[in-house]
Amino acid sequence: MYMGRRGAIDKDQGPRRRGEAQPTDIEEPPKPNEIKKFLKLNGLLLAPDAATYLASTFDTISTDVVKRFVDCVLSTPSLEGNRVTKVICEQILTNWKSESDASGEVLFLINALDVPRFKYCQNTKKFVPLRAAPGEDVNSLLPSSPLCKSFLFAHRYEVVYQRVTRNPLFSDEKGFKLRPVEFLLSSGGKTTSGEDVEEEEKDERNGEATAIVIVLGVLVQLKNAQWYLEDPTNLVRLDLSNTRFHQGIFSEGAIVLAEGYYDDNGEVFRATGIGLPPVERAAETRKYFSATNPFGGESLDAPAAPVDQQMSRLLDASPDSMLVLLGESRLDVTGCLEHLETIFTGYADFPPCAFLLCGDFISADYSPHINEKRTLLKHLFKRLTGIFLRVYGDAETRGHRQPRLVLVPGPHDPCVGPQGIYPRPPLPSDLFGMEERGASSANWLWLATNPCRLRVFTREVVVFRYDYGRHLVRYCIHLPTASSTSPAVEAASCDLDAETQQPLGREHGTTTTTEENASAAVLGRGLARCLASQGHLTPLPLHVSPVYWAYDQSLCLNPLPDLVVAVEPDAIADLNVASSSIVSGGEDPLGGCRFVNPGRFGSEEYSFKVYYPSNRLVEDSRVPT
């Protein structure tokens, strides 16, 4: 059989018949056939033009390259059906070439609209790239279909549910077992036989055997001071009068593990304990993604930052690389620009990878008129960029030593779109005069969205400017006390009988623990625990913290990053929390994620923070006055 490639016809033996034994000293099968074989094992077909393109592209091919190519095909968002076209092959090889060309770049910015989006696939048991259904626009900020909103809530729940079921406390046959709300409603009264329950308790008041179950659900308040637990199957009213709470902040809209029993007489679930779901390290979470790089920054099939060997070598060669986190910088405040110039000058000999500044960039009470704000911002940004260029020069003269100036908008900065809806778009480019100068002259200036992501060497960083005290802490149903929860309780994420805290007030739905009793440090640890367990930056109802439905995943923390920079000036909770500050050894309640809040640059003193990717150290610094 003639195939047009050497090896199909042997000069000495002539044409080989089908079924005839092959010589042992011939070359490997032709390249398209090798790729076809691996694709067929995954249920995919290689188009003829794609096979011709690959045959003309590869001179030699190895098994590792073939496997990598097939993995890239499986994670390609543009794959329709099971047919691999030439366009897909060209896209994969282009991504490979761009990876090799960008060998010197160590910092990548991922804006909110560029964050990869996923959905859970029941067949593969993995999160796969989100593709639009026929006639559906998943990229619109204002989608026409309400299915986008239902998917938002379903995805938030699915992320936590899959993580909980993978936890050894629930995956083990002898461990705990989650029950849906529909199971409670169909189980009848609270008294049942021991054969039908996972665990039994003796009710001290009447001596009855009480069925104790664990339910994973969302805390919702459908009526004033009446709390419900909701999951995809149904919802049930909660009785929180005798509830024991874990370490953490429990806000309306949070997904919690509730332990208790269902009282059919009152049609209420009497919760004996409520805790936050367990967290999971990023390396373990990435195993359940079909894409190797769910964080973003390059193509989905590129290596994830923590396992990128090239970035690891560059980090070893630059152990002193750093990110300077300046927090909220109000440029109209007297002395702010002067102290920024002092910082830029101080790092001139050893420039960091980037300087990170967050809004609001002018005082909120400056003027109610948007035109006056824009005029002032143009003047202030012109001074800021002039100072930066005066110290560091342009990109052509400094090369890769040129630091980036990353600007993240605040809640009141004049961005396109309404205030209060996340993610927020970047600052308008006309505030910096880019139209006159050209975008190429400002490659050192990065206008980021809020939130945004940064990949620096092998570290993944999430930046978010948000007022947690005004939103999440205000709408929580329970605040931790200053001396209630021990580190051992925090590590035992699912042992809901381990710790007792003050219950909720029944009449007004408010906590009996006041903000005065809960110290800023304890609130900060509880807030960090809440965000890590929810896998989301704003685990709140949409009427409290609105988001664009299609881009809710830009606020997700799944997998957990190495660092979350949650900028909040005048914070109630001290969100400067590292894993080692909560527990020493054992299970990590933050999954290896660190939270830091630089605060406001120039509120009391001109302080800021410096992050070192090599050892993950966060250092407090300030400008001498």
N, C-alpha and C positions, 0 to 999 in steps of 0.2 A: 504494500500500500504506500503510494507516494504522498508525502506530506510537505514537500518543499523545504525540508530542513535536513541537515546532515544527521544521520543516525536512523532515518526511516528507510534508506536504501544503503546496503553495504556493498562496496565495490567488489569484494572477494566472494561473497556468498550470494549476491543478487537480491532480488526482492524477497522479503520474508512474507510467508503466508500467515493469515490470521490464526492465532492459537499456537504458532510455532514458538519454541523456547527462545528467549532473548539471550544474546551473548552477555557475559558478565563484565566485559571490559569496555562497554560503550558508555557514552556520556549520559547525563541525567536527561529525563524527558524534557521536551521543549517547554519554555517558560510559561506560555499561556495555559498549556495542559496542566502544569503543576499548580498554577493558581486556580484553574477551573476545578481541580480535584478538591482543594480546600474549601472553595466556595460552595460546591455541591454538598459537602459535609455539613454546611451551615444553612442549607436550603436556598442558596442563591445561584443565579445563572449569569454567566459572563457574556455580554453582547459580542457579536462578531467584530464590530469595529473597535470595541475595547480590547479584545484579544489581539488584534493586529497592532494596536497602539502600544500595548505592553511588550509585544514581541520586538518591536522596533526601538523601544526605549531601553530595555535592560540588555546589557552585554552578558553579564553573568548574574546569577540569582542564587540565593541560599535559602534554606528552609526558614531561618529566622526572619529574613526579609519578607518571605511569602506570608508567614504567620502575622507579621506586623501589618502587612497590607490588608489582609483579611479582617483583622481587628479594626483597622481604620474604616473599612467598608461597612462593617456592622454598626459602627458608631456615627456614621455620616447622617446628618439630619435630612439631607436631600434625597435619601434613598426611598424610592417609591416601589412598593411591591418587592419582588425578589429578583429584579433585573438590574444588573450592574452595568451602567452605560459608560461610554467613553468620557463623558463630562465628569462623572464621579471620579474616574481614574486620574484625569488631568488635575482635578481639584486636590486629590490626595498627594500627588507628586509635587504639586506647587507648594503645598503646606510643608512637605519635607524639605524642599529647597529653601523656603523662608526660614525654617528652623536653623539650618546650617549657616545661612547668611547673617542671622542676628546673633552671632556668637559673642559680641561684646556688650550687648544690652543686658542689664541686670534688673531693670525696673520696668514694670508694665502696669499700665492703668486700665482697669476694666470699669467702664461706666455702667450705670444701672440698665440701660437699654441693651447692652452687650453681654449681660450675664446669661450664661446658658440656662435654659429652662427644661425641666424634666417632668415626666409622669411615670407612675408605677405601672409596670407591666405584670399582670398576673401569670402570664405564661412563662416568662423568663425569670420572674421573682427579682427583677432589678428595675432601677430607675433608668428609663430610656429617654433620649431627646424628644422634646415635645414637637410634634408636627401638626400642622393645621388640617382639619377635616375639609372636605370639598365645600367650597363656598364660605369658609370661615376665615376671618382675619384675626390671627392671634397677636399681631404686632400693633394693632391700633390702641391708642390710649383710651379711647371711648368705644369699646366694642358694642356691636348692635345686639349680640346674643347674650341672654342672662346665664347661659351655660358657663361662661367664663367666670362668673361670680361663684357658682356652685363648685366649680373645679378648684377655686381658690381655697375654700374651706375644706374640701375633700383632700387636697394635697397637704395642707397643714396637718390634718389629722393623720393621714397616711404616713407621713414622715416620722411622727412620734410613735405611731402604732407599730410600724415595722421595727423600729429601734427597740421598743419594749419587748416585743416577741422574740427578738434575738438575744436578749439579756439572759444569762444563765439562770436567773431566778424564775424565769417564765418558760424558757425553752426546754428545761429539764422535765422529764415526765413526772418526777416526784415533786416538782416545784409548784409555784403558784399558777393559777389558770385564770385568764381574763374571761369575763362574761359580758355579753352585750346587754344594753338596757332592755331590749325586747325579752331577754331571758328572765329578767326580774319581773316584768309585767305579766309574763305568762306562767310564773312559778307559783302563784297563789300566795297564801299566808306565809308568815315567818317561821312557823313550826313545821319541821319536815324530818324525815328519817336521815340517819347518818350516812346511808348509802348514796344519797343524791347530792351531797355537798362535798366540797373540797376540805372544809375545815368546820369545826363546830365549837360553839361556846355555850356555856350554861348561863342562862339569864338568871342572875341572882335574885330577881324580884319574884319570878314565878317558876323557876326551875325548868323551863322549857329549853329544848335544844334549838338553837338559833342558827340558821344557815348564813355563814359569813362568806361573802363573795367580794371579788375585786373587779372594779369597772374602770375602764379608761374612757373618760369623757371630757367635754368642754363645760366650763362653768358659765352659765348664762343666767341673766336676770330678766325674765319675761314680764314680771310685775314688780312693783316697788317692794323691796325687802323680801322677795320670794325668789330663792335660788333654785336652779334646775341643773341637772346633769344630762348632757346631750351627746349622743354618738350617732353614727350613720343609720342606726336602726330605729331609734326613738328617743324620747326624753322622759325624765322622771323628776319629781319635786324632791328637793333635798331638805333634810332636817340636820342642821349644823349646831344644835344646842349642846351636844356632848361630844364634839369632834376634837380629836387630837391632831395638831398640825405639825408638819415637818419644818426643817430649815428651808427658808425661801420666801418669796413674795408670791401670793396667789391673787392674780388679777382677774377681773371679769374678762372672759374670752380665753383664759389659759386652759390647757389640756392637763388634767390631773389624774392621778390614781386614787380612787375612792374605795375605801374598805368599809363594809357595813352589811346591813341586811334590809330587805324590803318588807315593809309593814303593809299588808294588804288592807287592813282596816282603815288606815289613814291615807292609803295610796301614796306613800312617801318612802324614800330611801333614807334610812337613818344611818348616817355616816359616822362610824366610830373613829376613822382616821383618814386623813387626806395628805398626800405627798406629791411632790413633783416627779415626773418620770425620770428614770436613770439616763445618764448621758453615755456617749460612746466616743472613743477616740477616732480621729479623722482617718487614720490608716485602716481601721476596721470598716468604717462607713463606706470608703471608696470601693471596697470589694463588691458592693451591691449597686454599683453604677455600671452601665454598659460602656460609658465613656471613661477614658483614663484621666481626663482633666476636667472634672465637673466644676472647678472653681472659676475657670476662664483665664483669659490672658493670651492664649494662643488657640490653636485648633483643639477640638475636643479629643482628638487622638494623640495629642502631644503628651509627653510625660507630665505628671503632676509635679508641682514645685518641690515637695519634700523628697521626691525620688528622682529628680532631674540631675543626672550625673554631671552634665556640663555646668549647671549652676552651682553644684556642690564644689567643683574644682575652682570656679571663680570665687566662691565664698571663702574657700581655704586660702586663696591668694590675696584676699582683701579682708582680713579679720577685723579691721578697724572701721569698716563701713557702717554707716548709721543713717537713721531717719530722725530728723528734728521735728518734733510735734509741738506746735505753738498754740494750739487750741483756738478759741474765739479771739479774733484780733480786730478790735474796733479802731480803725485807722484814723477816725476823726478825733479821738481822745488825745489830748496834749501829751507829747512824749512817746507815743506808740511807734511812729515811724522812725524816730531817732533811735529808740532802743532796738528796733528791727535792724537798722543799719549797723548797730554795734554787734549784733549777733552775726549778720552776714560777714562783717569784717573779721570777727573772731574765728570763723571757720574758713577763711579764705585760703589758708595754707593746706588745710585738710578738709576739703569740701565734702559734705554728706551726699548721699544719693538724692535726697529731696528735702525741701522745707515744706511742711504741711500747715496751711493756715485755713481756718474755718470762719464762717460768718456767724452772726451778723457783722458786716464790715463797717457799719456806722450805727450810731445809737438809735434805738427804736423810736425815741421821742424827738428825733431831729426835725422832721417835717412830715405832715400827712400827705403831701403832694409828691407823686411819683417822679415828676420831672425834676423837682429840686433834689431829690435823692440821687437820680441818675447823674445830674450835673456835678454834684459833690463827689460821687463815686468815680467818675471819669478823672477828676482832678487828683483824687487820692491814689487811684491805681496808676496814674501816670507818674506820680512821685515814687510809688512803691517799685514799679518796674525800672524806673531810672536808677534808684538806689541799687537794685539787684544787678543791673547791667554794669553799673560803675564798679562794682566789686568783682564780679565774675566774668565780665566780657560776654561775647557772643558764643554760640555753640561751635562755630568753625574754628575758633582759636583755642578752645579748651577741650574739644573732643568729648570723650566719655567722662572726663572730670567735671564737665558742666553739670551742676546740680539742677534738679527740676524744682520749679515753684508750683506747688499744687494748691489750688484754691477751691474749697468746698463751700457752696452757698449755705447761708443760714435760713431760718424760717421766715425772716422779714426782708431778705434781700430781693431786689427787683428782678426776678427770673420770669421766664415765659410760663404762663399758667397760673392757676389759683394757688394761694398760700394754704398750707396745712395738708396738702395731698402729697403722698410719697409714692415713688421717688421723685425728688425735685430735680428739674433740669439744671444744667450748668449756668454760670453767669453769662450773660450775652457778650459776644465777642466785640460788639461795637463799644463797650465800655473801655476797651483796651486799645482802640484804634487799629484793630487788625486789618480792617478793610483798606486803610491807607498804606500800611506797611507790608501787608501780605502775610499769610499764615506761616510761610516757611521761615520768616524771621523770628518767630516766637515759638520754636520747637522746645524751648526750655520752659514755656508757660503752659501748664496743663489745667484746663478748666474742667473740673470734675462735677459729677452729679452728686446728689445727696440721697442715699448712701452711694459709696463707690468702693472698689476693691483695688488693692495694690499687691502685685507679686514682686517681691524684692529678694533676689537670689532664690533660696529654697524656702522662703517664708511667705505665708499667705496672711494678708492684713485686710481687715474691713474697717472702713471709716464711716462714722455716722454722727451727724449733728442733730441732737434731739433733746427735748426737755422731758426727761423721765420723771422728774418730780411732779410736773404738771399733769402728766398723762398716766403713766403706769402706776406709780405709787399712789396717786390720788384715787384711782379706780380699783385698788386691790381690796379684797374682802378680808385679808388678814395680814398684819404686820408682825414680824418676829420681835420677840422681846430681847433685851440686851443680854440676858443671861440664861436663855431658855434652852437653846439647842447646842449640843456638844458636837465636836468633830466626828465622833463615832456615829452619831445619828445621821449626820450628813452623808457619810460614806455608805450607810445602809439605806439605799434609796427607796427600797420597797418594804422594809419592815415597819409597817405603819403603827405598831404598838410601842416603838422604841422611845418615843418622846412625847411629852404632854406640853401643850402651849395653851394660851388663853383662847377660849372659843369666841365665836362671833356673837355680837349682840343680836337678839332675835327681833326686837321691835323695829329698829331702824336700819338693820343690815350693815352696821358699822362695826369696826373692831373695838374691843375694849382696851387694846394696846395703843397708846397714843404715840405720835411721832416724837414727843419729848422723851418717852421712855426708851424708844428704839434709837440707839446711837447711829451716827452716820456710817461707822464701820460695819455694824451688823446689817444695816439696810443695804450697804454696798455688796456684802457677801450674799445676801438674799436675792438682790437684783441680778447679780452675776449668775447665781444658780438658776434663777428663773429663765433668763435668756438662753443659757446653755441647754437647759432641759427642753425648752420649747423649740429650739432650733430656728428662732425667729427674732428679729430686732424689735418688733412691736406686736407682742402677743395680746392684742386688744381687739374689741369689736370695731367694725368699720365706722360706726357713728362716732367713736371716740378718736380713732386714728385712721382716717381714710387713706386708702391706697388705690392706685390704678390697678384694676383687676388683673389685667394681662401681665403686669410686671411685679406682682407680689413676691415672686421668687427672688427678685433683686434684694429683698430684705431677709432672705433665708440664711441661716447659719448651718447648712447641711451640705457637706461635712463641716465640722467646726474648724475655723481658721486658727492660726497660731496666735493672732493678736486682734482684738477688737478695740478700736479707738472710738469710744463713745464720748463725744465732746458735749459737755453740759456745764455752762457757767452757773454759779450760785446753786450748786447741786445739793439736794437734801441727802442723797445717798453717796457715800464715798466709793465710787466705782473704780477703785484701783486695787484689783484683786488678782492674785496669782494662785495657782493651784496649791503651792506649798504653804500658803498662808492660812489655808483652811484645814487641811489634813497633812500629816506627814506619814507617807507610806500607805499601802492599801489601795483601795479603789479611789480613783481621782474623780471628785464630784464635778469638775469642770472639763473633763476630757482633754486635758493638756492645753486648753485655751486660756489666754490671759486677757484681762480687761483693764483698760487704762483710760483715765479722764484727765487730759491736760488742763481743763478748766478754761479760764479766761486769761489771756496774756495782758497783764497790766491792771487786774482788778485791785489787788493790794500791793503786790510786787510783781515784777516782770519775770515770772517763773515759766518754765517750759520743761518738756521731757524729751529724752533722747533714747531711741530704741536701737539696740545693737543686734542685728540678725544673727551674728556668729554664735553668740551665747544666749540669745533671747533676753538679754538684760534690759530693763527700763531704768534709766538714771534720771533723777531729779536735778534740774539745773535752774539757775536764775542769773539775771543780769545785775551786776553790782550797781547800787544806787549811790 
